Amino acid sequence: MKLNGYETLICNCERSMTLDGRKICKAAGGSEEPDVFNNLCRAEADRFAEAVSSHARVLVACTQEAPLFSELAQDQAYTGELRFANIRERAGWSTDKTANSAKIAALLADAAHASEPAGSISVTSSGQCLVYGAGQQALDTARKLNSRIPTTLLLSDPGDVIPPASADVALFKGKISKAAGHLGAFEIVVDGYAPLMPSAKQSADFVMPRDGASSNCALILDMSDGPSLFTGAHLRDGYKKVDAGDPAAVMEAMFELADMAGEFEKPLYVKYDASICAHSRSLKAGCSKCLDVCPAGAITSIGDTVEFDPVICGGCGSCAAACPTGAASYAMPQRNDLIARIGILVSTFLKAGGKNPEILVHDNRFGLELIGMSARFGRGLPANVLPLGVNEVTQIGHDAMLAMMATGVARIHLIANPARAEELSGSSAEIELTRALAEGLGYECTIAVISETDPDNLETIIWADIPAPTLKPHAITGVGSKRDVTRTMLALLHRSAANPQDVIALPDKAPYGQIVVNTETCTLCQACVGACPVNAIGDNPDKPQLSFTEAACVQCGLCRTTCPEGAISLESRYNFSASALSPAVLHEEEPFACISCGKDFGTKSTIEKITKQLAGKHAMFADSDTAKLIQMCDNCRIEHQANSNNDPFAAGERPRIRRTEDYIEAERKSNAGEPLSADDFLMDDD
């Protein structure tokens, strides 16, 4: 079957699935009705060989045997593109008696979508490993690991350590007080640092302890009882925090670290555009959402922008989901590819006759394994639940969830690993925002995080007999920025809403809304105009005026923070009306004309207020002549002061230059006993 340019091979896995090749082909919009293989990976492997020998792009509907198929293709020196799709655990193995052709066609169409690959960065690791732990177990682990990579042992507590007969592992005592860095370049500071005495006999004795010792290493195996050395430790490549009482976990960590020597290509998970970042302006704090949700500590503030450390970044995508401007965007896949995949998945399912589509977002590790366990030992997934595999579920923001709704999906589930619950704060805020938008339009949309390790609990939620509302499906596109995509999806949903509202109230800190200006206190100083990072606030070069474009505002609060009069407040809301797209005047005044030249400057109310407060009351404006300065433009003010008797820049007449003749005359008078005049002392030297 040809599907989106791929020669597609499907197999019923020794008849463990019921597949209708003709219906699947028709549902997927493919050509050349496919054969449904029974044992493509074994008895019918020659058919796979025929496919790779005659097609540049091949899609195999099997992921279990992907390593075998890749090896077979390599044996044939295949240089084309080989892809795989999991239709067995995610569709075929299910107790749902509803025909699965529409769902399988959707999964195949999703797998055939070619997403733009993310960039990468090279990371080099020497393999020098530090084992940090207590007692004999830590020593035994370090000695085993040392047979593969160079290893040093730092004992947090010597405990029952017996000094080794052979000093094959450098052994020290101490406690790590500070740790920083990443794979290949970790930096630690150790207190109580002391080396093992060579003469230690029955117990490990250490000599000359000192605090503040620093060292570097490429890898760290942390078996200590204390907390992790890093936030988001599971995301820090090259660092493994394990329970010393779990031999399997220790062994797994040893195997992983033993292979982390050499040069590696790490994906660049996040793209960052500093030009549209709303973090800060002129050191005034604005948006900090990416900093607040990053579990790995990979983002730091550097003045008016932030900096992403691509080596530390673990790729959770929380920053991209939370970023209000799209300055931080996820690259696995990129936004336009993710939206395109959502559209392909749902539209293919609906065109093939599928009903009431639901989306189950999962990662390709924990989530996929949970789905697989349900498929093998339980009910599997219902025929209308479409699994959407992503790198991390935390990368899903309100723009993607609104896109799902716009395609006709009323129930959205995200499978999250309970062991990584601390990463869900960003997802919770995005779900709350999506719900507020949906409910404001009158939609009953279920969006829930499934944080379970038991597949039975997953089935209880997924198979719940809850009537789902029917949403009108729309064709969607992911073209444009994050806010462009969101506005497009909301416009589609607004158009189909039974009782559309022009304005929807949103939770605090939502990235949409307006500013409210107190015209009684606003002086139109325009400080907010310069502070706004997205040009939502504008001025008028011809008159004192403040305008605002609501659709551009991200509610970062920089205008409120910058305003010297405290005249600005924020109101979170979403405005569907056309007026939100155009500048609206919030405050304006008549300009004040300079009393000398007639040039407009400042605002009339401000100049009159200052005149009332200072004229005749302040020492600098005590008389009527100096009070006029308040009502003059900058040029006239300087000119008036220069021509007045009270010019602050006046320096008086320059003293006469003292010549040689003056020195001689002064000396003559002194010798003759004549009195000296003041001029003899006040003249400047030449």
C-alpha positions in Angstrom: 0.0 0.0 0.0 1.3 3.4 -0.9 0.6 6.0 1.8 1.9 9.5 1.7 4.8 8.3 -0.5 5.7 5.4 1.7 5.4 1.7 0.8 3.4 0.6 3.8 3.6 -3.0 5.1 1.1 -4.2 7.7 1.1 -7.5 9.6 -1.5 -9.1 11.9 1.3 -10.5 14.1 0.5 -14.2 13.6 -3.3 -13.4 13.5 -3.3 -11.9 17.0 -5.1 -8.9 15.4 -8.0 -8.6 13.1 -7.0 -6.4 10.2 -8.9 -5.6 7.0 -6.4 -4.4 4.5 -8.9 -3.1 2.1 -10.7 -0.9 4.7 -7.4 0.3 6.1 -6.2 1.3 2.6 -9.4 3.1 1.9 -9.5 4.8 5.2 -5.9 6.0 5.0 -6.3 7.2 1.4 -3.7 4.8 0.2 -3.4 3.1 -3.2 -2.7 -0.5 -4.2 -4.7 -2.5 -1.6 -2.1 -4.1 0.7 -1.4 -7.6 1.6 -1.9 -8.3 5.3 1.1 -10.4 6.4 0.9 -13.0 9.1 4.6 -13.2 10.0 6.5 -10.4 8.2 9.4 -10.6 10.6 10.1 -14.3 10.1 8.5 -16.5 7.5 7.6 -13.5 5.2 10.8 -11.5 5.7 11.5 -11.8 2.0 8.6 -9.6 1.3 10.2 -6.9 3.5 13.4 -7.4 1.5 11.5 -6.9 -1.7 10.1 -3.6 -0.4 13.4 -2.1 0.6 15.0 -3.2 -2.6 12.5 -1.3 -4.8 11.2 1.6 -2.7 13.1 4.7 -1.3 10.6 5.1 1.6 9.2 2.2 3.6 6.8 2.2 6.5 6.4 -1.0 8.6 3.5 -1.2 10.9 5.5 -2.9 13.7 7.8 -1.5 16.3 8.6 -4.7 18.3 10.8 -6.1 15.5 12.2 -2.7 14.4 15.8 -3.7 15.3 15.5 -6.8 13.1 14.0 -4.9 10.2 16.7 -2.3 10.5 19.4 -5.0 10.4 17.8 -6.6 7.4 17.8 -3.3 5.6 21.4 -2.7 6.5 22.4 -6.1 5.1 20.9 -4.9 1.8 22.8 -1.6 2.0 19.5 0.2 2.1 20.0 4.0 1.9 16.3 5.0 1.9 14.0 6.1 4.7 12.7 3.4 7.0 9.9 4.1 9.5 7.9 2.1 12.0 4.4 2.5 13.5 3.0 0.7 16.5 -0.6 -0.4 15.6 -0.6 -3.5 17.8 -0.5 -2.3 21.4 -2.1 1.0 20.5 -4.9 -0.3 18.3 -5.0 -4.0 17.3 -4.8 -5.6 20.7 -8.1 -4.4 22.2 -11.3 -5.9 23.5 -13.3 -3.2 21.7 -15.3 -4.9 19.1 -15.7 -1.8 17.1 -14.0 -1.9 13.7 -10.4 -0.6 14.2 -9.6 0.2 10.5 -10.2 4.0 11.0 -7.9 4.1 14.0 -5.1 2.1 12.4 -5.4 4.3 9.3 -5.0 7.4 11.5 -1.9 5.9 13.2 -0.3 5.0 9.9 -1.0 8.5 8.5 0.5 10.1 11.6 3.6 7.9 11.3 4.0 8.9 7.7 4.2 12.6 8.5 7.7 13.8 8.1 8.6 16.3 10.9 11.5 18.6 10.6 14.3 17.1 12.7 15.7 19.0 15.7 19.3 20.3 15.7 22.0 18.8 17.9 25.0 19.8 19.9 28.2 17.8 20.5 29.0 16.8 24.0 32.4 15.2 24.9 32.9 13.0 28.0 36.2 11.7 29.2 34.4 8.9 31.1 36.0 9.9 34.4 33.4 8.8 37.0 32.9 9.8 40.6 31.1 7.3 42.8 29.6 9.0 45.8 28.3 6.8 48.6 28.9 5.1 51.9 30.5 1.9 53.2 31.8 -1.2 51.6 29.0 -1.3 49.0 30.2 2.0 47.5 33.7 0.7 47.3 32.7 -2.6 45.6 30.6 -0.6 43.1 33.5 1.8 42.3 35.9 -1.1 41.8 33.5 -2.9 39.4 32.9 0.3 37.5 36.6 1.0 37.3 37.1 -2.0 35.2 35.2 -0.2 32.4 35.9 3.5 33.0 38.3 5.4 35.2 36.6 5.8 38.6 37.2 7.7 41.8 35.4 7.0 45.1 34.2 9.7 47.5 32.9 8.2 50.8 30.2 10.2 52.5 30.6 7.8 55.4 33.4 5.2 55.5 31.3 2.9 57.6 32.4 -0.7 57.3 34.9 -0.1 54.5 37.9 -2.4 54.6 41.0 -0.8 53.0 41.6 -2.5 49.6 44.7 -4.5 49.1 45.2 -2.9 45.7 44.8 0.9 45.2 43.1 0.4 41.9 40.5 3.1 42.8 41.4 6.5 44.2 39.6 6.7 47.6 38.7 9.8 49.6 36.3 10.8 52.3 34.1 13.9 52.3 30.7 15.4 51.7 29.7 17.3 48.6 28.5 20.7 49.5 28.0 22.1 46.0 27.6 20.6 42.6 27.3 22.1 39.1 27.8 21.4 35.5 26.7 18.7 33.1 27.8 15.5 31.3 31.5 15.7 30.6 32.0 18.8 32.8 30.7 18.4 36.4 32.2 20.5 39.1 32.0 19.6 42.8 33.0 21.2 46.1 33.8 18.8 49.0 33.9 19.6 52.7 35.9 17.3 55.0 37.9 16.2 52.0 40.6 13.7 53.1 42.6 11.0 51.3 43.0 7.4 52.5 46.1 6.7 54.5 48.3 4.1 52.7 49.0 2.5 56.1 45.3 1.9 57.0 45.0 -1.6 58.2 41.8 -2.9 59.7 39.7 0.2 59.0 39.8 3.1 56.6 41.7 6.0 58.1 41.9 9.3 56.5 44.4 12.2 56.9 44.4 16.0 56.8 40.7 16.8 56.2 39.9 20.2 54.7 36.8 22.1 53.5 36.2 23.7 50.2 38.2 21.2 48.1 37.1 21.4 44.4 37.3 18.8 41.7 36.0 18.0 38.2 34.6 14.8 36.7 32.7 13.7 33.6 30.1 11.4 35.3 28.6 11.0 38.8 27.1 7.9 40.3 25.3 9.1 43.5 24.6 6.3 46.0 24.4 8.6 49.0 21.5 8.8 51.4 21.1 12.6 51.0 19.0 14.5 48.4 20.0 14.7 44.8 22.9 17.0 44.0 20.8 18.6 41.2 17.2 19.6 40.7 15.5 17.4 38.1 18.2 14.9 38.6 16.6 12.3 36.2 17.0 14.9 33.4 20.7 15.6 34.1 22.7 13.5 31.6 25.7 11.9 33.2 24.3 12.0 36.7 22.6 9.0 38.2 21.0 9.1 41.7 20.2 5.6 42.9 19.1 3.9 46.1 22.1 1.9 47.4 19.7 -0.7 48.7 18.4 -1.5 45.2 21.0 -3.7 43.5 19.1 -3.7 40.2 19.0 0.1 40.1 22.7 0.3 40.9 23.6 -2.2 38.2 21.5 -0.4 35.7 23.2 2.9 36.5 26.6 1.3 36.2 25.8 -0.1 32.7 24.5 3.3 31.5 27.5 5.3 32.8 30.0 2.8 31.5 28.8 3.7 28.0 29.1 7.4 28.5 32.6 8.0 27.4 33.3 9.6 24.1 31.5 12.2 21.9 27.8 12.4 21.8 25.2 14.3 19.8 22.5 15.7 22.1 19.3 17.2 20.6 18.6 20.9 20.9 15.2 20.5 22.4 14.4 24.2 22.6 14.7 27.1 20.3 14.9 30.5 21.9 14.2 33.9 20.3 15.4 36.6 22.7 13.8 39.4 20.6 10.3 38.5 21.7 11.1 37.4 25.2 9.1 39.3 27.9 11.4 38.4 30.8 12.6 41.8 31.7 13.3 45.4 30.5 15.8 47.8 32.0 16.2 45.3 34.9 12.5 45.5 35.7 11.0 42.0 36.3 8.4 40.7 33.8 7.7 37.2 32.8 9.5 34.3 34.6 7.3 31.4 33.5 10.1 29.4 31.9 12.3 29.8 34.9 9.4 28.8 37.2 8.6 25.5 35.5 12.1 24.3 34.4 12.8 21.2 36.5 16.4 20.8 35.4 17.7 24.3 36.2 18.7 24.8 32.6 17.4 28.3 32.3 19.0 31.4 34.0 18.2 35.1 34.0 20.8 37.2 32.2 19.4 40.7 32.6 16.6 41.5 30.2 16.6 38.0 28.7 17.2 34.4 29.7 19.8 31.9 28.7 19.2 28.2 27.9 22.0 25.7 28.6 21.4 23.1 25.9 23.7 20.5 27.6 21.8 20.7 30.9 18.3 20.8 29.3 16.5 17.5 29.7 13.9 18.2 27.0 10.8 18.2 29.1 9.3 21.1 27.1 7.6 22.8 30.0 9.2 26.1 29.1 7.8 26.1 25.6 4.4 25.1 26.8 4.3 28.0 29.4 6.0 30.7 27.3 3.4 33.3 26.5 5.1 34.8 23.4 6.6 31.7 21.8 10.2 32.9 22.5 10.9 29.4 23.8 9.6 26.8 21.3 10.0 23.1 21.3 11.7 21.3 18.5 10.8 17.7 18.9 8.6 18.1 17.0 8.3 21.8 16.2 4.9 23.5 16.8 3.8 23.4 13.2 4.6 19.7 12.9 2.8 18.9 16.2 -0.3 20.7 15.0 -0.1 19.1 11.6 0.1 15.6 13.3 -2.9 16.4 15.4 -4.9 17.4 12.3 -3.7 14.3 10.3 -4.5 11.9 13.1 -8.1 13.1 13.8 -9.1 14.0 10.3 -8.0 10.6 8.9 -10.0 8.9 11.7 -13.1 10.9 11.0 -12.9 10.6 7.2 -12.6 6.8 7.7 -15.9 6.8 9.6 -14.6 7.0 13.1 -16.9 8.5 15.8 -16.3 10.6 18.9 -12.5 10.8 18.7 -10.5 11.2 21.9 -6.8 11.8 22.2 -4.4 10.1 24.6 -1.1 11.9 24.7 1.8 9.7 25.8 5.6 9.7 25.8 7.4 6.8 24.1 8.8 5.4 27.3 6.6 5.3 30.4 3.3 6.1 28.7 3.9 3.6 25.8 4.9 0.9 28.3 1.7 1.5 30.3 -0.4 1.3 27.2 1.4 -1.9 26.2 0.7 -3.5 29.6 -3.0 -2.8 29.2 -3.0 -4.2 25.7 -1.2 -7.4 26.7 -3.0 -8.2 30.0 -6.2 -6.1 29.9 -8.6 -4.4 27.6 -6.2 -2.2 25.6 -7.5 1.1 24.3 -11.0 1.7 22.9 -11.3 2.1 19.1 -12.1 5.8 19.4 -9.1 6.7 21.6 -6.3 7.9 19.4 -2.8 7.7 21.0 -0.5 10.6 20.2 3.1 9.8 20.9 5.4 12.7 21.8 8.8 13.1 23.3 7.4 14.5 26.6 3.8 15.1 27.6 4.8 18.3 29.4 5.5 19.9 26.0 1.8 20.1 25.3 0.5 23.6 25.8 -2.9 25.2 25.5 -2.2 25.9 21.8 -2.0 22.2 21.1 -5.0 21.3 23.3 -7.1 23.9 21.5 -6.0 22.4 18.2 -7.3 19.0 19.4 -10.6 20.6 20.2 -10.8 22.4 16.9 -10.4 19.0 15.1 -13.4 17.7 17.0 -11.9 16.1 20.1 -13.9 16.6 23.3 -11.8 14.4 25.6 -8.1 14.8 26.1 -5.9 12.7 28.4 -2.2 13.0 29.1 -0.3 10.1 30.6 2.2 11.3 33.2 4.9 9.4 35.1 4.0 9.7 38.9 7.8 9.7 39.6 8.1 13.0 37.8 5.1 14.7 39.3 7.2 17.8 40.1 7.3 18.6 36.4 3.5 18.9 36.0 3.1 22.4 37.4 3.4 24.0 33.9 1.0 21.4 32.5 -1.6 22.1 35.2 -1.5 25.8 34.4 -1.9 25.1 30.7 -4.8 22.7 31.3 -6.5 25.3 33.6 -6.2 28.0 30.9 -7.5 25.6 28.2 -10.5 24.7 30.3 -11.3 28.4 31.0 -11.3 29.2 27.3 -13.4 26.1 26.4 -15.9 26.6 29.2 -16.1 30.3 28.4 -17.3 29.3 24.9 -19.8 26.8 26.3 -17.9 23.7 25.5 -17.8 20.6 27.8 -14.3 19.4 27.3 -12.6 16.9 29.5 -8.8 17.5 29.9 -7.1 15.3 32.5 -3.7 14.0 33.5 -3.5 10.3 34.1 -0.7 9.8 36.7 -0.9 6.0 37.2 1.5 3.1 37.2 -1.3 0.4 37.2 -2.7 -0.3 33.7 -6.0 -1.3 35.4 -6.4 2.2 36.6 -5.6 3.5 33.2 -8.4 1.4 31.8 -10.8 2.6 34.4 -10.3 6.1 33.3 -10.1 5.5 29.5 -13.1 3.1 29.4 -15.3 5.2 31.6 -18.8 5.3 30.1 -19.1 9.1 30.1 -21.0 10.7 27.3 -18.7 12.9 25.3 -20.1 16.1 23.6 -19.8 16.2 19.9 -17.6 19.0 18.6 -17.6 20.3 15.0 -14.4 19.2 13.3 -12.4 21.8 11.4 -9.3 21.6 9.1 -6.4 23.1 11.0 -2.9 24.4 10.2 0.0 25.2 12.4 1.4 28.1 10.4 2.5 31.2 12.4 3.7 31.9 15.9 2.3 30.3 19.1 -0.2 33.1 19.5 -1.2 33.0 15.8 -2.0 29.3 16.1 -3.9 29.8 19.3 -6.0 32.7 17.9 -6.7 30.6 14.8 -8.0 27.7 16.9 -10.0 29.9 19.1 -11.6 31.6 16.1 -12.7 28.2 14.8 -14.1 27.2 18.1 -15.8 30.6 18.6 -17.4 30.2 15.2 -18.9 26.9 16.1 -19.9 27.7 19.7 -23.6 27.5 20.5 -23.5 30.7 22.5 -20.3 32.5 21.6 -19.1 35.2 24.0 -17.0 38.1 22.8 -15.0 38.3 26.1 -14.0 35.5 28.4 -12.6 36.0 31.8 -9.4 34.0 32.4 -7.3 32.9 35.5 -4.7 35.3 36.9 -1.4 35.2 35.0 -3.0 34.0 31.8 -1.1 35.3 28.8 -4.1 37.1 27.3 -5.8 40.2 28.5 -5.9 44.0 28.7 -4.3 46.8 30.7 -6.4 49.3 32.6 -5.0 52.8 32.9 -6.0 55.2 35.7 -6.3 58.4 33.7 -6.4 60.5 36.9 -2.8 59.5 37.8 -1.3 58.7 34.4 1.0 61.5 33.2 1.5 60.1 29.7 5.3 59.8 30.4 5.4 56.9 27.9 7.6 54.7 30.2 5.3 51.8 29.6 5.7 52.2 25.8 9.4 51.6 26.0 9.0 48.7 28.5 6.5 46.7 26.5 8.4 43.8 24.8 5.6 43.0 22.3 4.7 46.5 21.2 1.2 46.1 22.6 1.4 49.7 24.0 2.0 52.5 21.6 2.4 56.3 21.5 1.6 59.1 19.1 4.5 61.2 17.8 2.1 64.1 17.2 0.3 64.3 20.5 0.3 63.0 24.1 -1.5 59.7 23.6 -1.4 56.1 24.8 -2.8 53.3 22.7 -3.1 49.6 23.3 -3.5 46.5 21.1 -5.1 43.8 23.2 -4.3 40.9 20.9 -0.6 41.5 21.3 -0.5 41.8 25.1 1.0 38.8 27.0 0.2 40.1 30.5 3.9 40.1 31.5 3.3 43.1 33.8 6.4 45.1 32.7 4.2 48.1 32.0 2.8 47.9 35.5 6.2 47.5 37.1 7.7 50.3 35.1 4.9 52.9 35.5 6.3 55.5 38.0 2.7 56.6 38.9 1.4 53.1 39.5 -1.4 53.9 37.1 -1.6 50.5 35.3 -3.3 47.3 36.3 -3.8 44.0 34.4 -7.0 42.2 33.6 -6.7 38.6 32.3 -9.3 37.9 29.6 -9.7 36.8 26.0 -11.3 39.2 23.6 -12.7 37.7 20.4 -13.9 41.0 18.9 -12.2 42.6 16.0 -11.3 45.6 18.1 -8.7 43.5 20.0 -6.6 43.4 16.8 -6.4 47.2 16.4 -4.9 49.9 18.6 -7.4 51.5 21.0 -6.7 54.9 22.7 -6.5 54.4 26.4 -5.6 58.0 27.4 -4.8 61.2 25.7 -4.5 64.9 26.5 -4.0 68.2 24.8 -0.3 69.1 24.6 1.0 72.3 26.3 2.5 75.0 24.1 5.7 76.6 25.1 5.0 80.2 26.3 8.1 81.3 24.4 8.2 79.6 21.0 4.8 77.9 20.9 6.3 74.4 20.5 4.1 71.6 22.0 5.7 69.7 24.8 4.4 67.6 27.7 0.7 67.5 28.6 -1.4 70.5 29.6 -2.5 68.9 32.9 1.0 67.9 33.9 2.5 71.4 33.3 -0.3 73.1 35.0 0.0 70.7 38.0 3.7 71.3 38.3 3.3 75.0 38.0 0.7 75.0 40.8 3.0 73.0 43.0 6.3 74.8 42.4 5.7 78.4 41.3 6.3 80.7 44.2 6.8 77.8 46.5 10.2 76.3 45.5 13.5 78.2 45.8 14.3 77.6 42.2 11.0 79.1 41.0 10.4 81.7 43.7 9.7 84.7 41.4 7.5 85.1 38.4 10.5 85.2 36.0 12.0 81.8 37.1 8.5 80.3 37.3 8.1 80.8 33.6 10.8 78.2 33.1 8.3 75.5 34.0 6.2 76.5 31.0 9.0 76.6 28.5 10.3 73.8 26.3 13.8 72.5 26.8 15.5 74.8 24.3 13.7 77.9 25.4 14.4 77.1 29.1 18.2 77.0 28.4 18.1 80.1 26.3 16.2 82.0 29.0 18.6 81.0 31.7 21.6 81.9 29.6 20.3 85.4 29.1 19.2 86.0 32.7 21.2 87.4 35.6 20.8 84.1 37.3 22.5 81.9 34.7 23.8 78.8 36.6 26.4 78.3 33.9 27.8 81.9 34.1 31.4 81.9 35.3 32.2 85.6 35.6 35.1 87.5 33.9 38.4 85.7 33.5 41.2 87.2 35.5 43.9 89.2 33.6 46.8 87.0 32.5 49.9 87.6 34.6 53.0 88.5 32.5 56.7 88.7 33.2 56.4 92.5 33.6 53.9 92.0 36.4 56.2 89.6 38.3 59.1 92.2 37.9 56.8 95.1 39.1 55.6 93.1 42.1 59.2 92.2 43.1 60.2 95.9 42.7 57.4 97.0 44.9 58.3 94.4 47.5 62.0 95.4 47.5 61.1 99.1 47.7 58.6 98.5 50.6 55.7 99.7 48.5 52.3 98.2 49.2 51.1 95.4 46.8 47.7 95.8 45.1 45.1 93.1 44.8 45.9 92.7 41.1 49.4 91.5 42.1 47.8 88.4 43.6 44.6 87.7 41.5 46.2 87.4 38.1 46.4 83.9 36.6 49.6 82.4 35.5 50.2 82.4 31.8 
